[in-house]
Amino acid sequence: MKVVTCFIILLTVHLDMGVSERPNIVIIIADDLGWNDVGFHSGDVDTPNIDALAYHGIILNRHYGLPVCSPSRTALMTGDYPLRHGMQGSPCSAGSHDGLPLDVKIMPQYFSKLGYKSHLVGKWHLGYESPRHLPTRRGFDSFFGYLNGFLGYWDYTHHSKEKTSLHEGGVRTVAAVWSPLIEKQSRVSEQYFHISDWLPTLFAAADRNPKLKEINSDAYYGESGRWMRYDPKKLNSTIMVHTVGPVPKNYRLLRQSASLDRPCTDEAAAVAEDCHTGYCLFDILNDPAECYNLAPNNSQIVADLKAIIDSYRPRLVPTPSKFFDSRASPKRYQVRYNIRKSLSPRHSSSQPNRMYLCFELILLLQFVARLRSERPNIVIIIADDLGWNDVGFHGGDMDTPNIDALAYNGVILTRHYSQPVCSPSRTALLTGDYPFRNGMQGRACVAGIPDGLRTGVKLMPEYFSTLGYTSHLIGKWHIGFQTPNHLPTRRGFNTFFGYLNGFLGYWDGTHYDGGNAGRDIRRNEEGAWRTTYGKYLTKLLTEEAINIIDDHEGTEGLLMIVAEAAAHATNLNVEREAPSDVKNTTKRGYLRATVRELDWSVGQIVSALEKKQILNNTIIIFIADNGAPSVSPTFCNSGSNWPLRGEKLSIHEGGVRTIAAAWSPLFEETSRVSDQLFHITDWLPTLYAAAGGDPKELEIHDGINQWPFLAQSKPGTRDTIVVDIDDVSDCEAIIKGNWKLVKNHAISNEKKFSDNYYGEDGRWMSYNDTNLKNSIVAKVLGGVPKNYRQLRDTSTIFSVCPDEGVSVGEDCHNNYCLYDVYQDPTECYNMAQNHTDIVENLKAILDDYRKYLVPNTAKKYDPNSDPKYWNDYWSPWLNETSDN
């Protein structure tokens, strides 16, 4: 079957801004050119001039035509859907009475009123049954071309044929626009644009005040081509480059953004869907290949869209019966297709052909909020040092079926940000504020150093106690323990089972640091080493979580934070710390075994909630505290943040853009992927609102309530994140919208290595669908959604920095670097020189926040903290009146 893509639109407007002349308008239409048949969509066709034009202008990634030629040209010329004029369905056929009605006004007739001369070169294909149907009788001042749908390239002969397709490959068309009048150039747009929009759009450009009363306000096949290498030399030698200037520096970024890298993973199953007898529904934002039919699970959306289609039906003009009129035979006109001598009326009495309408729009339904008398239970699971690419739902090579099933059934947050290292991230989570407000930025707390979060700062469990919650912390604390008042049970948690430092031996319950070793496993404020020694740490923490769930009674809300040990490394050999039954003894193989236990833990927790019969009123959050330390000289765990730049300690995406997913039956819309900005500080006000509290009561400055976004799919309100202001390493970063400003480590800084690219890509490993579907979480939640592979593809970052050496070679310490992290998540292309105004604006925001920074002054190890003085435990060693 042939892909039908009728139009390239390349609009060129030549005019100096100060000139009062009308702009010149050139529309270039390519015939039957497929989506993948241009270089700027990553195809294997060499189109350097077209690409250069596109890169200098705007690439319209969601431009739609009609499935076949005549309807598309009707929409372009009239500004209307062709169904209003009986021009829908099949194209005009040679010798048939099927031209565009003469009473319909078309583009050149409108532009003539503005003093324009109009010329048509090439294909007409809107009918020629009478002389009045010819282009020069319908507004064009001149015409050189052919009347039918195609012509022999050498013999100028027409042979009739017909084609049609309603899926994206037939209607989503190649489109780009360039003009010096366009203020913001060199960009890719995902804005919906229909071919009928060009008439009012260009009329507005020509007249500044369009008044087109006659317009009705209608606004899997082929070669992948990825094997072919793109040739920048040809691109830079094009005529366009010599006339307009060199291609923009970020042209490869534009090319990646304009490409669709989400192929259908099961074409046979997709094609087998009956989309004729029953309507099919596709989420084309996340599934442009139309692989996953979501109609069975979204009957209300289907009904809403069918109602919209039905509202258009009264405006439909039936297409005429198409038969060949022998009077049109070229034999009668010197072997040329010619105009019939008599004017033949359109056959309005004919029955309409069956209409194949396929609307693929994403609608947000409006829901009525559930009223519940009970507080929702809240479970926050924090993975330690788990990299972006270390879960299956991000396309990585880790087998995480329970975590994936939870994510696929909930909301996957692909732009969730934390801090570059453990203690600052946990400070942000528990306080709802950026850690620099409390002097907790820059470094992790270290055993024996009095550097904990000051006791006057109110934490999450203290707020939730006012709403009637009991709060439990299981696992890692890591925000200080120099005095008894710094302990978790003195700061709002009703119970604590875990460890105070940043990591713990997985089998022996011991923390080694600075040459000293001490036991560090506690129940509340007492040592618990004897009851835990020789038991694998992840299993211990999981058993405690299950016991907390089983023991929870009454109508009080449950707040449980499970701060997992995995996948943090220790300072012992990985072989010693690994769980039993490790089959792959490579470094990453040991990590896979550790993550396997973490995934098991998630499954057990979800299962326990279900057995307790409280899952139906629970919110589960799964996040990582920071990126993985892929190659760190200390605590390297062989994790992967690929393809993101940076690792733990870095303010680049690999260090701070973290795994995050949320699940709850309280969410009105699930099984979705969101790129809404979300910061770890947002969880406090968000969950407080979910629990029935008023976030305005919280004594916080930075966290934003995103519960309406999670629960009701309302637009998120966060557009800015101060990633970090770190006076310890002299680094800082801020994100606003799609822009990220970065000042990373100086070359002389020992942490400079963390700003590079590291990690396993994992794309070689096939996804284990069987494990996913048989996982505990999948069984508890009733399976995985049908479109889980689409969700996985949408959550995966496919763009890769093509020249890491150049990117890393940029001096982003002495000179700020600017990245468009929406289009360039790998932070490959520094745009600072081209956007100095944006750089200055973002620096000004950082400067405004800088006045709230509490310096993180270096503190020394206190010998009095040595575990030998405290029954071999790491313990508070200062009196209760002491603080930082």
Secondary structure as UniProt FT lines:
FT   STRAND          9..12
FT   TURN            17..18
FT   STRAND          26..28
FT   TURN            35..36
FT   HELIX           39..41
FT   HELIX           48..56
FT   STRAND          58..60
FT   TURN            61..62
FT   STRAND          63..64
FT   HELIX           69..78
FT   HELIX           82..85
FT   TURN            94..95
FT   TURN            102..103
FT   HELIX           107..112
FT   TURN            113..115
FT   STRAND          119..123
FT   HELIX           131..133
FT   HELIX           135..137
FT   TURN            138..139
FT   STRAND          142..146
FT   TURN            153..155
FT   HELIX           168..171
FT   STRAND          175..178
FT   TURN            180..181
FT   STRAND          187..189
FT   STRAND          193..194
FT   HELIX           195..197
FT   HELIX           198..207
FT   TURN            213..214
FT   TURN            226..227
FT   HELIX           232..235
FT   TURN            236..237
FT   HELIX           239..244
FT   TURN            249..250
FT   HELIX           251..258
FT   HELIX           267..272
FT   TURN            275..277
FT   TURN            284..286
FT   TURN            288..289
FT   HELIX           295..297
FT   HELIX           299..312
FT   HELIX           313..315
FT   HELIX           326..328
FT   HELIX           330..333
FT   TURN            334..335
FT   TURN            348..349
FT   STRAND          377..383
FT   TURN            388..389
FT   HELIX           392..394
FT   HELIX           401..408
FT   STRAND          411..413
FT   TURN            414..415
FT   STRAND          416..417
FT   HELIX           422..431
FT   HELIX           435..438
FT   TURN            447..448
FT   TURN            455..456
FT   HELIX           460..465
FT   TURN            466..468
FT   STRAND          469..476
FT   HELIX           484..486
FT   HELIX           488..490
FT   TURN            491..492
FT   STRAND          495..499
FT   TURN            506..508
FT   STRAND          510..513
FT   TURN            514..515
FT   STRAND          516..519
FT   STRAND          522..523
FT   TURN            524..525
FT   STRAND          526..527
FT   TURN            530..534
FT   HELIX           537..551
FT   STRAND          557..563
FT   TURN            566..567
FT   HELIX           574..577
FT   HELIX           587..611
FT   TURN            612..613
FT   HELIX           615..617
FT   STRAND          618..624
FT   TURN            642..643
FT   TURN            648..649
FT   HELIX           653..656
FT   STRAND          660..663
FT   TURN            665..666
FT   STRAND          672..674
FT   STRAND          678..679
FT   HELIX           680..682
FT   HELIX           683..690
FT   TURN            691..692
FT   HELIX           695..697
FT   HELIX           707..712
FT   STRAND          720..726
FT   TURN            727..730
FT   STRAND          731..736
FT   TURN            737..738
FT   STRAND          739..743
FT   TURN            747..748
FT   TURN            750..751
FT   HELIX           752..755
FT   TURN            763..764
FT   HELIX           769..773
FT   HELIX           776..780
FT   TURN            781..782
FT   TURN            786..787
FT   HELIX           788..795
FT   HELIX           804..809
FT   TURN            812..814
FT   STRAND          817..820
FT   TURN            821..823
FT   TURN            825..826
FT   HELIX           832..834
FT   HELIX           836..850
FT   TURN            851..852
FT   HELIX           863..865
FT   HELIX           867..869
FT   TURN            870..872
FT   TURN            880..881
//
